[in-house]
């Protein structure tokens, strides 16, 4: 009686397995090349800005505001305006976005109306930022007559832009909580509200915070919507409140880059370094929160 041939050790199977391993090695190499290219672009940007902007730092660069003399300008006025604007954005976008995500994911019934809302939120997250600037101009300035070039108006406009991102991140984080958590809480007599706010939301909060910080970092670097609402004025003194005239760091960089005096080139590069550092810190905070508090099931 002839022994059955072992197909796993046949020549055809060996070639097939070899091709699979070769394809896996090529994919790993392609992924490594993509990471190295991304790091190379980031390193090139940081090195270029550092070389150009290192001479722009002075003793008063982080404490002074805008001025006509490039030797006396600073970023403190723009930084304070950015902080106030982001504070308004965070105060409005975070609670509204999280509550909307909780309602849509946990309480809303599946019907055409809620499907339409979900599609609309996804579309809003992909709308160009300048559209939100036009919306802020039409609603907050022309209709509500709020003060032009104020951190309050800038924060309201950026909140409209950031809210869809927070809703999407919140829904994904809530959806990632295992159904067994909900079933166990309901099984011991907890109400639906208690299940959501005592069990589901605390477990989803790290993912929600990560998405929120990334959305805030995007808002921190926006220029187009703030230009539409007039936050491009010459601000020589830091804003004292939410309704005082203010500007933000990206707009300040844009204004300095458009100056005729070439001495502003170093100041522009120095301001870009400050903005990049804040962006890296916020993204690093998002990564830390994700790794520190994220749970895996």
C-alpha positions as CSV (number, residue, x, y, z in Angstrom):
1,X,0.0,0.0,0.0
2,X,1.4,3.4,-1.1
3,X,1.9,6.0,1.6
4,X,-0.2,9.1,1.1
5,X,1.8,12.1,-0.1
6,X,2.3,14.9,2.5
7,X,1.0,18.0,0.8
8,X,2.5,20.3,3.5
9,X,6.1,19.2,2.5
10,X,5.5,19.3,-1.2
11,X,7.5,21.5,-3.4
12,X,4.4,23.6,-4.4
13,X,3.4,24.2,-0.8
14,X,7.0,25.2,0.0
15,X,7.0,27.8,-2.8
16,X,3.7,29.1,-1.6
17,X,4.8,29.5,2.0
18,X,8.0,31.2,0.8
19,X,6.0,33.7,-1.2
20,X,3.9,34.5,1.8
21,X,6.9,35.1,4.0
22,X,8.5,37.2,1.3
23,X,5.3,39.3,1.0
24,X,5.3,39.8,4.7
25,X,8.9,41.0,4.7
26,X,8.2,43.4,1.9
27,X,5.2,44.8,3.8
28,X,7.2,45.3,6.9
29,X,10.0,47.0,5.0
30,X,7.4,49.3,3.3
31,X,5.9,50.2,6.7
32,X,9.4,50.9,8.1
33,X,10.2,53.2,5.1
34,X,6.9,55.1,5.6
35,X,7.7,55.7,9.3
36,X,11.3,56.8,8.4
37,X,10.0,59.2,5.7
38,X,7.5,60.7,8.2
39,X,10.3,61.1,10.8
40,X,12.6,62.6,8.2
41,X,10.0,65.2,7.3
42,X,9.4,66.1,10.9
43,X,13.1,66.3,11.6
44,X,13.7,68.5,8.6
45,X,10.9,70.8,9.7
46,X,12.2,71.0,13.3
47,X,15.8,71.5,12.2
48,X,15.0,74.1,9.6
49,X,12.8,76.1,12.0
50,X,15.4,75.8,14.8
51,X,18.2,77.1,12.5
52,X,16.1,80.0,11.2
53,X,14.4,80.9,14.5
54,X,17.0,80.4,17.1
55,X,18.2,84.0,16.6
56,X,14.6,85.2,17.0
57,X,14.5,84.3,20.7
58,X,15.3,87.1,23.1
59,X,14.7,87.9,26.8
60,X,11.3,89.4,26.1
61,X,10.1,87.2,23.3
62,X,7.9,85.1,25.6
63,X,6.7,88.0,27.6
64,X,6.1,90.8,25.1
65,X,3.3,91.3,22.6
66,X,3.2,92.4,18.9
67,X,5.0,95.6,17.9
68,X,6.2,97.5,14.8
69,X,9.8,97.0,15.8
70,X,10.9,93.4,15.2
71,X,13.4,93.6,18.0
72,X,10.7,94.3,20.5
73,X,8.0,91.8,19.4
74,X,6.9,88.8,21.4
75,X,4.4,86.0,21.5
76,X,2.8,86.5,24.9
77,X,-0.2,88.4,23.6
78,X,-0.9,85.7,21.0
79,X,-0.3,82.9,23.5
80,X,-2.7,84.4,26.0
81,X,-5.3,84.8,23.2
82,X,-4.7,81.2,22.2
83,X,-5.2,80.0,25.8
84,X,-8.5,82.0,26.2
85,X,-9.8,80.8,22.8
86,X,-9.0,77.2,23.6
87,X,-10.5,77.5,27.1
88,X,-13.8,78.7,25.5
89,X,-13.6,75.9,22.9
90,X,-13.0,73.2,25.6
91,X,-15.7,74.5,27.9
92,X,-18.3,74.3,25.1
93,X,-17.2,71.5,22.8
94,X,-16.3,68.9,25.5
95,X,-19.5,68.6,27.5
96,X,-21.8,69.0,24.5
97,X,-19.8,66.6,22.4
98,X,-19.6,63.9,25.2
99,X,-23.3,64.2,26.1
100,X,-24.2,63.9,22.4
101,X,-22.0,60.8,22.0
102,X,-23.5,59.2,25.1
103,X,-27.1,59.9,23.9
104,X,-26.5,58.7,20.3
105,X,-24.7,55.5,21.4
106,X,-26.6,54.5,24.5
107,X,-30.1,56.1,24.5
108,X,-31.1,57.0,20.9
109,X,-33.3,54.6,19.0
110,X,-32.2,53.3,15.6
111,X,-34.3,55.2,13.1
112,X,-33.9,57.3,10.0
113,X,-33.7,60.5,12.0
114,X,-30.8,59.4,14.1
115,X,-29.1,57.8,11.1
116,X,-29.4,61.3,9.4
117,X,-27.9,62.9,12.5
118,X,-25.0,60.4,12.5
119,X,-24.2,61.0,8.8
120,X,-24.4,64.8,9.3
121,X,-21.9,64.6,12.2
122,X,-19.5,62.6,10.1
123,X,-19.9,65.1,7.3
124,X,-19.3,68.0,9.6
125,X,-16.0,66.5,10.8
126,X,-14.8,66.6,7.2
127,X,-16.0,70.1,6.3
128,X,-13.1,72.6,5.6
129,X,-12.4,74.8,8.5
130,X,-12.9,78.0,6.6
131,X,-16.6,77.1,6.3
132,X,-16.9,77.2,10.1
133,X,-15.3,80.7,9.9
134,X,-18.0,81.8,7.5
135,X,-20.6,80.4,9.8
136,X,-19.1,82.2,12.8
137,X,-19.0,85.4,10.8
138,X,-22.7,85.1,9.9
139,X,-24.0,83.9,13.2
140,X,-21.8,85.3,16.0
141,X,-20.8,88.7,14.4
142,X,-23.6,89.7,12.0
143,X,-26.5,88.1,13.8
144,X,-25.6,88.1,17.5
145,X,-23.5,91.3,17.2
146,X,-20.7,89.8,19.4
147,X,-17.4,91.8,19.5
148,X,-15.1,91.3,16.6
149,X,-11.7,89.8,17.1
150,X,-12.6,88.5,20.6
151,X,-11.4,85.2,22.1
152,X,-15.1,84.5,22.9
153,X,-16.1,84.5,19.2
154,X,-13.0,82.5,18.3
155,X,-13.7,79.9,20.9
156,X,-17.3,79.6,19.7
157,X,-16.3,79.2,16.1
158,X,-13.6,76.6,17.0
159,X,-16.1,74.8,19.2
160,X,-18.4,74.3,16.2
161,X,-15.5,72.8,14.3
162,X,-14.2,70.6,17.1
163,X,-17.5,69.2,18.4
164,X,-18.0,66.7,15.6
165,X,-14.5,65.3,16.2
166,X,-15.3,64.8,19.9
167,X,-18.7,63.2,19.2
168,X,-17.1,60.7,16.8
169,X,-14.2,59.9,19.3
170,X,-16.7,59.6,22.1
171,X,-18.9,57.2,20.3
172,X,-16.0,55.0,19.3
173,X,-14.7,55.0,22.9
174,X,-18.1,54.1,24.3
175,X,-18.6,51.5,21.6
176,X,-15.3,49.9,22.7
177,X,-16.6,49.1,26.2
178,X,-17.6,45.4,26.2
179,X,-21.4,44.7,26.4
180,X,-20.7,42.4,29.4
181,X,-20.0,45.4,31.5
182,X,-23.5,46.7,30.8
183,X,-25.1,43.3,31.2
184,X,-23.4,42.7,34.6
185,X,-24.5,46.2,35.9
186,X,-28.0,45.7,34.7
187,X,-28.0,42.2,36.2
188,X,-27.3,43.5,39.8
189,X,-30.2,46.0,39.5
190,X,-28.5,49.2,38.2
191,X,-30.7,51.5,36.1
192,X,-29.8,52.5,32.6
193,X,-28.5,55.9,33.8
194,X,-26.4,54.3,36.4
195,X,-24.9,51.8,34.0
196,X,-23.9,54.6,31.6
197,X,-22.5,57.2,34.1
198,X,-21.1,54.8,36.7
199,X,-19.6,52.1,34.5
200,X,-19.5,52.8,30.8
201,X,-18.5,56.5,30.7
202,X,-15.6,56.1,33.2
203,X,-14.2,53.2,31.2
204,X,-14.6,55.2,27.9
205,X,-13.2,58.4,29.4
206,X,-9.5,57.8,28.4
207,X,-10.5,57.3,24.7
208,X,-12.8,60.4,24.9
209,X,-10.0,62.5,26.4
210,X,-7.5,61.3,23.7
211,X,-9.9,62.3,20.9
212,X,-10.6,65.6,22.7
213,X,-7.0,66.6,23.1
214,X,-6.3,65.8,19.5
215,X,-9.2,67.9,18.5
216,X,-8.0,70.7,20.7
217,X,-4.5,70.5,19.1
218,X,-6.1,70.8,15.7
219,X,-8.1,73.8,16.9
220,X,-4.9,75.4,18.3
221,X,-3.3,75.3,14.9
222,X,-6.2,76.7,12.9
223,X,-5.9,80.0,11.1
224,X,-8.6,80.2,8.4
225,X,-11.7,80.3,10.5
226,X,-10.2,82.9,12.9
227,X,-9.2,85.1,10.0
228,X,-12.8,85.1,8.8
229,X,-14.0,86.5,12.2
230,X,-11.4,89.3,12.3
231,X,-8.8,87.9,14.6
232,X,-6.0,89.4,12.5
233,X,-5.8,92.8,13.9
234,X,-2.7,94.4,15.4
235,X,-2.8,93.6,19.1
236,X,-0.2,95.5,21.0
237,X,-1.4,94.5,24.5
238,X,-2.5,91.0,25.8
239,X,-6.2,90.6,26.1
240,X,-7.6,91.1,29.6
241,X,-10.8,89.0,29.1
242,X,-12.9,87.0,26.7
243,X,-14.4,90.0,25.0
244,X,-11.2,92.0,24.5
245,X,-9.5,92.2,21.1
246,X,-7.2,89.3,20.8
247,X,-5.2,87.2,18.3
248,X,-3.9,83.6,18.4
249,X,-0.4,82.2,17.7
250,X,-1.1,80.8,14.2
251,X,-2.6,84.1,13.1
252,X,0.3,86.0,14.6
253,X,2.7,83.8,12.6
254,X,0.7,84.5,9.4
255,X,0.9,88.3,10.1
256,X,4.6,88.2,10.7
257,X,5.3,86.2,7.6
258,X,3.5,88.8,5.5
259,X,5.7,91.7,6.9
260,X,8.0,93.6,4.5
261,X,10.8,93.9,7.0
262,X,13.0,90.8,6.7
263,X,13.9,91.0,10.4
264,X,10.5,89.4,11.1
265,X,11.7,86.1,9.4
266,X,13.5,85.0,12.5
267,X,10.6,86.0,14.7
268,X,8.2,84.0,12.5
269,X,10.4,80.9,12.7
270,X,10.7,81.4,16.5
271,X,7.0,81.6,16.9
272,X,6.6,78.4,14.7
273,X,8.9,76.6,17.1
274,X,6.7,77.7,20.1
275,X,3.6,76.5,18.3
276,X,5.2,73.2,17.4
277,X,6.3,72.6,21.0
278,X,2.7,73.2,22.2
279,X,1.3,70.9,19.5
280,X,3.9,68.2,20.4
281,X,3.1,68.6,24.1
282,X,-0.7,68.2,23.5
283,X,-0.2,65.1,21.3
284,X,2.2,63.7,23.8
285,X,-0.4,64.2,26.5
286,X,-3.0,62.4,24.4
287,X,-0.6,59.4,24.0
288,X,0.1,59.4,27.7
289,X,-3.5,59.4,28.6
290,X,-4.2,56.6,26.2
291,X,-1.4,54.4,27.4
292,X,-1.9,55.2,31.1
293,X,-5.7,54.7,31.4
294,X,-6.7,52.6,28.5
295,X,-8.0,49.2,29.4
296,X,-7.9,46.1,27.1
297,X,-10.4,43.3,27.3
